Amino acid sequence: MFASRIKTLRTSGIRKIFNLAASMESCIDMSIGQPRFDVPEPLVTAAKQAIQDGHNRYTPTGGIPELKEAVTGLIREHLGLEPEAVMITSGVSGGVVLACLALVEPGDEVIMPDPHFVIYRALVELCGGVPVFFDTYPDFKLRREELESRVTAKTKFILINSPQNPTGTCYGPTELEQIAEVAGAHDLLVVSDEIYNRFVYDIPARSMLQFYPKTLMLSGFTKAFAMPGWRLGHAAGPSDLIDVMETLQQFTFICAPAPLQKACASCVDLDITPHVEQYRRKRDRAYDGLCERFEVTNPGGAFYMFAKVPWPGRSATEFVAAAIERRLLLVPGNAFSTRDTHFRLCFGIPDNELEVGIAILNELAAHPPAGTGKTTAKTETDGVDLPDADDKKDLPEEHQTGSASFAAK
């Protein structure tokens, strides 16, 4: 009874681990990509006030005027340009949904990096499109010749993400200029997911919109202000595309949450520098703690590392399953990639838990459990074979690793 488009969908490896984490009373969760600090108090106060003042009904489809004006001002101030058009979306994921619905027809090709965020491939395929990957392994850097080699007559747009999920890679001016040159040479749109643009550690944050006007920039507030459940994002770019996305939003999301739009309108420029510095220290601790036993690139942004499995010939899915037995939750690489050679960890967790996680990872690297040894270094992303939430009864009650022991979160 299901539409044929559903055949392309696979359960997200991230959500599978998320459900498992919710069912476990004691674990170290390095799987879910969300900030662990509290929502800034000015936003909490503004949201309460908005609800009490009755801002609980539908808003204009593209967002309330004061929030759109605030976003436009933010872009003007930080990027030094005036966007053609702006709309408010239900998170950046909502923006990607609208962009794919607006642009992708059956057979169209969309170029994206490998590895990439999980929804990109799924949404392109759901619209009948064909994901085309440009390889960024082993260092996750963009190489112009690799990108350009993927352009064909069927290419509809290039989809990028910087800072990246899952690798934490940041594109600097050189990489963004190369993308602009390739896109410009073939008159292609670039869709740029910049939700992590406030978590940048080593270089100034840059936007694709600064380098190429035919860019749809997707960003938002949910990561920066630790409120991913609020589902607030924004899109800026060509006015004709924004107009179509607004029309599509009328028949899908309707509008982003009304009281939360109102709350953010006066808070878009909140200073989160102390949190960014805290996450820089966590990044440094995670990298320093793992780089001797793992092949891992030091991330320049976001709060992820994408580490190579240190067991020759064995997959990330095997490694993650072994970590779960020790109550450490990670996400295997085949959730993000055509390969299953790496795993993603989120280092944005409390420091004491980060130390335990590092210890478990190093123990696993030094003492791999017995296994088949069957290589799965190159696989299609057809889901992950990991325990379900219902399998929690099979997990050990307690695990000791070196001098670090598990305690309930």
N, C-alpha and C positions, 0 to 999 in steps of 0.2 A: 504493500500500500504506500510505500515511500517513494518520493521523487528520486530520480536517478542521480541528481546532484549530491544526495546524501552519501552515496557510495564513496565519495572522495574523502569524507570526514573520518578522522580518527580521534579517539579520546586523547586530550592533551596530557602529555606526560607530567606537566607542571600541576595540572588540576588533580591528577591521580595521586601525586605526592601530597598535595594540599589536603585531600580527603583523608589520606593516611595519617598526616600530622594531627588532624582534628580528632582522630580516634585514639591517639596515643597519649597516655598520661605523662610520660617522661621521655623526652627526646631532645636532641639538639637539632633544630630546624634551620638548615642552611639552604633550603630549597626555594622558598617563596620570596620573590623580589619585591619587598615593600619596606620602607623605612620603619624603624622600631621606636622612634621618638614620638612624643605626643603631638597632636595637632596644636599649632600655636594658639595661645589663649585668645588673642584678638579675633581669630577666626571662629573659635568656639562661641565667644560672646556674641559675635555678629550673627552666627547661625541661629542661636537661641532667640535673638531679638527678631530676626526675620520671620521665624516661625510664629512667635507671639504677635507680630504685627500683621499676620495674615498673608504673608507671601508664600502661599501654599497651592496656588492654582497654576494653570497653564501659563507659560510665558510665550512671547513671540518665538516662532520656530528657531530662528537663528540666534536667539539669546536676548536678554534684556539689554536695552540701549546702554545703560551705565557700565555694564561689564564689557560689552563690545568696545566702548570708548576707552575703558581702562586697558584692555588688551592692546588696542591700537597704540595707545600712549606708551605702553611697555615696549612694544616693537620699535616704535619711533626712538625711544630713549636708548635702548640697548643695541639695536642693530643699525640705527641711523638711516632708516628708510621708512617710507609710507606705504603700507600694504594696500593693494588694490581693494581687497575686501576681507572681512573677518566674520566668522561665525563661531558660536559656542556649540561644542559637541558633547556627547555623552562619553567622555574620556577620549584619549587618543585612539583606542581601539574602535570606538564609534566612528571616529573620523576616517579610519582605514576602511571600515565597512562602507561608508558613504562614498568614498573615493573609488573603491572597486566597483560598486554598483553603478556609479556614474560613468566609468571609463572602460571597463573590461567586457568584451564580447567574446563568445566562443571562438577559440583559436588564437586570440590575442596573447602575445608573450609579454611577461613582466619580468624584468631583470632585477635580481636581488642578490645580496651576498650569501655565501655559505661559509659559516653558520649565519642564521637569521632568527628573528623573533617568530615564535610558533604560529601566530595567526596569519602571517603574510602568505605563506604557501596555501594554507587552508582556504582563505578568503578568495584568492585568485582562482583556485580550482573550483570553488563553489560557484563562481560566476562563469565557469566554462573556460577560463584562461589557462595558460601554461606557464608555470614558474620556470624561469631560466636562471641558473645560479652562476655567479662568478666566484671563483675559488679564492679564498683569503688565507687558507692554511699555508704554513704553520704559524705565522706571526700575526695573522688577522689584519694585515695591512692591505690597502687598496693598491692594485697594480693596473695602470691605465690600459696596457695591452690586453690584460685578461678581461677587463670590463668591456672594452671596445669589441673584442672578439665575439661577444655574446649578442651584439646588435644585429638584427635581421630586419627584413621588410615587415615582419609581423610584430615587431617590438612596439608596445603601447606606451610604456613609461618605465623609468628606473626607480626602484624603491630602496631607500637607504635609511640608516638608523645611526645617529651619532649624538652622544655616546651610545655605544651599542649594548644591546641585550642579545646574546649572553656573554660577550667577550670583554666588555668594558672599554673597548677601543674607541678613541676619539679621532675624528678626522680634523686635521689642521688645514691651513690655507692651501697647501700644495695639493692635498687630496681633493679638497672641494673644488679647486680650480680644474683639476683633471676631470672630475665628474661633469663640471660645467662645459668643458671643451668637448667631451664626448657627446653629451646631450645636445649641445648647440649645433654640432656638426650634423646631427641627424634630426634636428628639430623635435626633440623628445621632451616631454614633461618629466620633472623629477618630483617624486613624493618623498618628503624628508620627515621622518619621525624623530622629534627632538625632545621627547618627554623628560630625558635625564639632563637637560642642558644646564641645570643649576648644580649638578654634581660633577664638576670638572676640577681636576687636581693639579695638573702640570702645565697646561697651556691655557690661554684665554679661550673661553667658549666662543665658537663661531657657528653661524647658521648658513645653510645652503642658500637661503634667500638672499644673503649678502653677495653671493657670487653668481647667481643665475636667476633672472627674474621669472622664468617659466617654472617656478617651484611652488608646490603646495606644501607649506610648512605646517606640521601637526605638532602641537605641544600642549601644555596644560599645567595644572597646579597640583595634581594628586600625589605625585612623587615628592615634589619639593616641600609640600606642607604635610606630608605623612598622612594623607587622607584618600588612599586609593578607592575606598568604598564610596566616596562622594561622587565619583564618575563625572568629573568636570574636565573638559579639554577645550582646545580652540584650534581652528583652522584659519590660515591666512594664505592668500594667493590670488590667482587670476579670478576676476569677478565673475566671468561666465561659468567657471567650474564651481565656485562657491554658491552661485545661484542654483545650479542643478543639485548640489549637495543639500541645500536648504529645502528644496522641493522634496527630495527623497526623505529627508528627516521628518517631513510632515506625515509620511506614511510608514515610518519605522519607529524612531525613538520619540517622536512628537516634539520633545524639548528636553534639555538637561534639567536636573532637579531645581525647582524654582527657588526655595529658600537658600540653597547653597550657592546659586548664582548671585543672589542678593548679598550674601555674606562675603563672597570673594571680590565683589565689585570694589570694595574699599580696602582690600588687603592684598592686591596682586603683587605689590612690591615689598612684602615683608622680608626682613633680613634673616636668612637662615645660615649666614656665614659660620656661626659656632657649630652648627650641625655638620656642615661641609668639612670643617677642620677635624671634627671628631671622626668623620668617615674616612678622611685622608689617613688618620692614624690607624684606623682599623685596616684600611687597605695595606698600609706599610707592614703592619703586624702579620697579616695573612700572607702577604708575599714573602716576607723574610722567614716566616715559619714553614713555608712549603717549598721554596725554590730549590732546596738542596735535593729533595727526593722526587720532585715533580717537575715536568716540563711545563712551565706556566709563564705567560706573558703578563708583565705588570700593567694592570689596567689604568688608563688615564682618566676614566670617568665612570659614572653609574656606581653600582656596588656589587659587581660580579667579577668572578674569575672563571676562566674556562680552561681547566687543567687537563693535561693528557694523562690517560690511565697509565700507571707505571708498571703494569703487568704485560710483558710482550705477548702479542697474539690473543689477548683477551679483551672483551668489549667493555664499554662504559656501563652497559646494563648490568653485566656481572659485577662490576666494581660497586655500583650503586646498591645492588641487592646485598652485597656483603656489608656495606656501610649501614644499611637499614637494620641488619641483624645486630649491629652495635648501637642501634637507636640514633644514628646520624642520618639525616635526610638530605639528599642531594637530588639533582635532576640529570639523567643521562643525556649524552650529547645527541642521540638520535631524535630527541624532542625538538631539536633546533637545526638539524643538519642532515645531509645525505650520508654522513659518517657517524659511527658510534665509537669514536676513539677518545672522546673527551667527556668531561662532566662539568656542569655548572654548579658553582657554590656562591651563595650570597654571604658576604662578610659583614653585612649591616645588622649584626645581632649583638646582644650584650657581651661585654668583654670577657666575662668569665666563661660564657658558653663558647665564644670564639676560641679560647684557649683549649677547651675540651675538644672542640671540633678539629683543631689543628693536630692535637695529639692523636686522635683516632685515625685521621688521614695518614699521618706518618707511620703509625703502627700497621695500617693496611698496606702501605707501600713497602714496608720492610718485611712483612710476613703475610704474603698472599695466601689465601686458603686454597686447598686443593680444588682443582676444577678440570674442565674438559680440555682446556688449552686450545679449543677451536677458535680460529681467528674470525672475527666479525668486523674487521677494520673498515670495511666499506659496505654499508647497508642502506636500503631505502628507509625513509622515515615512515614506518608503518605501525607506529605505536611502540610502547615499551612494555616488556614483560616483567612487571614488578608486582609486589603484594598489593592486594586491595585492602581497603579499610577493614573488611570482614576477616582478613587474615591476621589481624593483630594478636589473636590468641597464640599464634605460633612464634611470636617475638619473645626474646628473653626478658625477664623482669628487670634485670640489672646487668650492667656491663662495666668492667674495669679496664682501663687502658693506661699503662704506665703509672704515673702518679696522679692521673686525672680520673675521677670517677663520675658517673652520672648522678645528677640530682634532678628532681622534678623542677620544671620551669616555673 
